[in-house]
Amino acid sequence: MRIALISDLHANAAALAALSDVLESADRVVCLGDIVGYYCQVNETIALLRGYNPLCVLGNHDAYLLRGNESGLPESVRFGLQYAERVITPENRAWLAGLPHMWGGQMGELSCLFFHGSPWQPIEHYLYMDSPLLSGLDHFNFDLIAFGQTHRALIRMDKRPLLINPGSVGQSRDAMSYGRACAVICETASKGVEVIERGYDMQAVVDEALSQGAGDWVRKFVPSGTRARGR
């Protein structure tokens, strides 16, 4: 079985569309949360994603949108949530509201556990490569554990469970992957892993956000050598 793992789309339909060949070739698409936030292609991104009949879990930005009235959030997060609140359709909001915080079960030959942050705090935790919590995943009886949240890829293949963070579709924070849509393919029979990156026009996505009132924070992850145009 061929599983496509994606995460942190952040209302960036252009980035998701760049992965269309990868997602269409998969037997199952798994989205590890943060479908909304930061950028301005909210309904377009959800429509594209839902077209793949994915298994999805809820991310922190998705949860913030559903809960409303979040305080103490950075300007960049507030912008994406306020924009999403204005434009998201009732149907798409209801779809988000039906997503679980965590999913565990069998996919092909592998027992799998999926969440956005961590199994202890699926919405809020961050599991970076140097996180002391990462070793705690070894106590979970699964073949594959996959998560998102950090916008940085992480793959551990040398022992059970196999750990995968596919990085971000919509806002990669791996310096060498700025402006690229990231995904991972996992073959359940062989436990083989393939890292996928696709280029797309991130400048157009940033320009759209600027036109909707985003601050200069939106330029941060534009690839080196390009420059987002003015508002």
C-alpha positions as CSV (number, residue, x, y, z in Angstrom):
1,M,0.0,0.0,0.0
2,R,1.3,3.4,-1.0
3,I,0.5,6.2,1.6
4,A,1.0,9.9,0.9
5,L,1.7,11.8,4.1
6,I,1.2,15.6,4.0
7,S,0.9,18.2,6.7
8,D,0.6,22.0,7.3
9,L,-1.1,23.0,4.1
10,H,-2.0,26.4,5.6
11,A,-4.6,27.5,3.0
12,N,-2.0,27.3,0.2
13,A,-3.8,25.6,-2.7
14,A,-1.0,26.4,-5.1
15,A,1.4,24.3,-3.1
16,L,-1.1,21.4,-2.7
17,A,-1.8,21.4,-6.4
18,A,2.0,21.1,-7.1
19,L,1.8,17.7,-5.4
20,S,-1.2,16.4,-7.4
21,D,0.8,13.7,-9.2
22,V,2.1,12.4,-5.9
23,L,-1.3,12.4,-4.3
24,E,-3.1,10.8,-7.2
25,S,-0.6,8.0,-7.3
26,A,-1.2,7.1,-3.6
27,D,-3.6,4.4,-2.4
28,R,-4.4,6.7,0.6
29,V,-3.7,10.3,1.4
30,V,-3.1,11.2,5.0
31,C,-3.2,14.8,6.1
32,L,-1.6,15.5,9.5
33,G,-3.4,18.8,10.2
34,D,-3.2,22.6,9.8
35,I,-5.3,22.8,6.7
36,V,-6.1,26.5,7.3
37,G,-4.0,29.4,8.6
38,Y,-1.4,32.0,7.3
39,Y,-2.5,32.2,3.7
40,C,-5.7,33.0,1.7
41,Q,-6.8,30.0,-0.3
42,V,-9.0,28.5,2.4
43,N,-11.9,27.0,0.5
44,E,-9.7,26.2,-2.5
45,T,-7.3,24.2,-0.4
46,I,-10.1,22.3,1.4
47,A,-11.8,21.4,-1.9
48,L,-8.5,20.1,-3.4
49,L,-7.8,18.1,-0.3
50,R,-11.2,16.6,0.0
51,G,-11.0,15.5,-3.6
52,Y,-8.5,12.9,-2.5
53,N,-10.8,11.4,0.1
54,P,-8.1,11.8,2.7
55,L,-7.7,10.6,6.3
56,C,-7.2,13.8,8.2
57,V,-6.5,14.9,11.8
58,L,-7.0,18.3,13.3
59,G,-4.2,20.8,13.6
60,N,-3.8,23.7,16.0
61,H,-4.7,26.4,13.4
62,D,-7.8,24.3,12.5
63,A,-8.7,24.1,16.2
64,Y,-8.2,27.8,16.8
65,L,-10.6,28.6,13.9
66,L,-13.2,26.3,15.3
67,R,-12.9,27.5,18.8
68,G,-12.7,31.2,18.1
69,N,-11.7,34.0,20.5
70,E,-8.1,32.8,20.8
71,S,-5.9,35.2,22.7
72,G,-2.1,35.8,22.7
73,L,-1.5,34.5,19.2
74,P,1.2,36.0,16.9
75,E,0.1,38.5,14.2
76,S,0.7,35.9,11.5
77,V,-1.6,33.4,13.1
78,R,-4.3,35.9,13.8
79,F,-4.2,37.1,10.2
80,G,-4.8,33.6,8.8
81,L,-7.5,32.8,11.3
82,Q,-9.4,36.1,10.8
83,Y,-9.2,35.7,7.0
84,A,-10.5,32.1,7.2
85,E,-13.3,33.1,9.5
86,R,-14.5,35.6,6.9
87,V,-14.4,33.3,3.9
88,I,-14.8,29.6,5.0
89,T,-18.0,28.0,3.8
90,P,-20.4,26.4,6.4
91,E,-19.9,23.1,4.7
92,N,-16.1,23.3,5.0
93,R,-16.3,24.5,8.6
94,A,-18.5,21.5,9.4
95,W,-16.0,19.2,7.7
96,L,-13.1,20.5,9.8
97,A,-15.2,20.2,12.9
98,G,-15.6,16.5,12.2
99,L,-11.9,15.7,12.1
100,P,-10.4,13.7,15.0
101,H,-7.4,14.9,17.1
102,M,-5.7,11.5,16.6
103,W,-6.1,8.4,14.5
104,G,-4.8,4.9,15.1
105,G,-5.3,1.8,13.0
106,Q,-4.1,-0.5,10.2
107,M,-2.9,0.7,6.8
108,G,-1.7,-2.1,4.6
109,E,1.0,-4.0,6.4
110,L,1.6,-1.3,9.1
111,S,-0.2,-0.3,12.3
112,C,-0.2,3.5,12.3
113,L,-0.7,6.4,14.6
114,F,-1.3,9.8,13.3
115,F,-1.6,13.2,15.0
116,H,-0.5,16.8,14.5
117,G,1.5,17.7,17.6
118,S,2.1,14.7,19.9
119,P,0.1,11.8,21.3
120,W,0.1,13.6,24.7
121,Q,-1.1,16.9,23.4
122,P,-2.2,16.4,19.8
123,I,-2.9,20.1,19.2
124,E,-0.2,22.0,21.0
125,H,3.0,20.0,21.2
126,Y,6.0,20.3,18.9
127,L,8.2,17.3,18.3
128,Y,11.5,18.6,16.8
129,M,14.5,16.4,16.1
130,D,16.0,17.4,19.5
131,S,12.8,17.2,21.5
132,P,13.2,15.1,24.7
133,L,9.6,13.9,24.1
134,L,10.6,12.2,20.8
135,S,12.0,9.1,22.6
136,G,8.7,8.7,24.3
137,L,7.2,7.5,21.0
138,D,9.2,4.3,21.3
139,H,6.8,3.2,24.0
140,F,3.8,3.2,21.6
141,N,3.1,-0.2,20.0
142,F,2.8,1.0,16.3
143,D,4.9,0.3,13.2
144,L,4.5,3.9,11.9
145,I,3.9,7.1,13.8
146,A,3.5,10.3,11.7
147,F,2.9,13.9,12.8
148,G,3.3,17.5,11.6
149,Q,3.3,20.9,13.4
150,T,7.0,21.9,13.0
151,H,7.0,22.5,9.3
152,R,10.3,20.6,9.2
153,A,10.8,17.1,7.9
154,L,11.9,14.3,10.3
155,I,12.4,10.7,9.3
156,R,13.7,7.9,11.6
157,M,13.9,4.5,9.9
158,D,16.5,2.7,12.0
159,K,14.1,1.2,14.6
160,R,10.4,0.6,15.4
161,P,8.3,2.6,15.2
162,L,9.2,4.3,11.9
163,L,8.8,8.1,12.6
164,I,7.8,10.5,9.9
165,N,7.1,14.2,9.8
166,P,6.7,15.0,6.1
167,G,7.4,18.7,6.6
168,S,5.0,21.4,5.3
169,V,3.0,21.6,2.1
170,G,2.2,25.3,2.4
171,Q,5.0,26.9,4.4
172,S,8.2,24.8,4.6
173,R,10.6,25.9,7.3
174,D,13.5,23.7,6.2
175,A,15.9,26.3,4.9
176,M,16.7,24.3,1.7
177,S,13.0,23.8,1.0
178,Y,11.6,27.4,1.3
179,G,8.9,27.8,-1.4
180,R,8.6,24.1,-2.0
181,A,5.7,21.8,-1.3
182,C,6.8,18.8,0.8
183,A,5.4,15.3,1.2
184,V,6.5,11.8,2.0
185,I,5.4,8.5,0.4
186,C,5.5,5.4,2.5
187,E,5.3,1.9,1.0
188,T,3.7,-0.2,3.7
189,A,5.0,-3.6,2.4
190,S,8.7,-2.6,2.3
191,K,8.6,0.3,4.8
192,G,10.3,2.3,2.1
193,V,10.1,6.1,2.4
194,E,10.4,8.6,-0.4
195,V,10.8,12.3,0.3
196,I,9.0,14.5,-2.3
197,E,9.4,18.3,-2.9
198,R,7.7,20.3,-5.6
199,G,8.2,23.9,-6.7
200,Y,5.4,26.3,-7.1
201,D,4.8,30.1,-7.3
202,M,5.1,31.0,-3.7
203,Q,5.5,34.6,-4.6
204,A,2.0,34.7,-6.0
205,V,0.7,33.2,-2.7
206,V,2.5,35.8,-0.7
207,D,1.3,38.6,-2.9
208,E,-2.3,37.5,-2.4
209,A,-1.8,37.5,1.3
210,L,-0.2,41.0,1.2
211,S,-3.2,42.2,-0.9
212,Q,-5.5,41.0,1.9
213,G,-3.6,42.9,4.6
214,A,-0.9,40.5,5.8
215,G,2.1,42.1,7.4
216,D,5.8,41.7,6.4
217,W,6.0,38.4,8.3
218,V,4.5,36.8,5.2
219,R,7.8,37.4,3.3
220,K,9.9,35.3,5.7
221,F,9.7,31.9,3.9
222,V,9.9,33.3,0.3
223,P,12.9,31.5,-1.4
224,S,16.2,33.4,-1.4
225,G,16.6,35.4,-4.6
226,T,12.9,36.2,-5.0
227,R,11.0,39.1,-3.6
228,A,7.3,39.4,-2.9
229,R,5.8,42.4,-4.6
230,G,4.2,45.3,-2.6
231,R,0.7,45.4,-1.4
